[in-house]
Amino acid sequence: MKPQNSENFGSRKSKDFLGTKESKETLNPELYKILACPVCKSDVKYTSDMKALKCVKCSKTYPIRDGIPVMMA
């Protein structure tokens, strides 16, 4: 039995992984609001080039790859 809309099954053509059509460097605004540094639990802000997030307290930087922040501590 085929799933309904099988031609779109598993496809991400119209939206990126986070469900938005934003650029790959920026994050979904709702996700951005809840992110915190995994080391010290402080807020993170975009770097000046918008390609990473930087902790406001400990200054650790986390790259954004394909719209996903890589925040491994």
DATA-V85693 format. One record per backbone hydrogen bond with DSSP energy under -0.5 kcal/mol. CO is the residue of the C=O (numbers start at 0). NH is the residue of the N-H. E is the energy in kcal/mol with one decimal. If there is no record, write none. Layout:
# DATA-V85693
co=<CO:CO>
nh=<NH:NH>
e=<E:E>
This chain:
# DATA-V85693
co=<2:4:4:5:7:15:19:23:27:28:29:30:30:31:34:36:41:42:44:46:50:51:52:53:54:59:61:62:62:63:64:67:68>
nh=<5:7:8:8:10:18:15:66:31:32:33:33:34:34:43:40:36:55:53:49:63:46:61:44:58:54:52:64:69:65:67:64:70>
e=<-0.7:-1.9:-0.5:-0.6:-2.2:-2.0:-2.5:-1.7:-2.6:-1.8:-0.8:-0.9:-0.9:-0.7:-0.5:-2.0:-3.0:-2.4:-3.4:-1.7:-2.3:-2.3:-3.5:-2.5:-0.7:-2.6:-3.1:-0.6:-2.9:-0.5:-1.6:-2.6:-1.0>
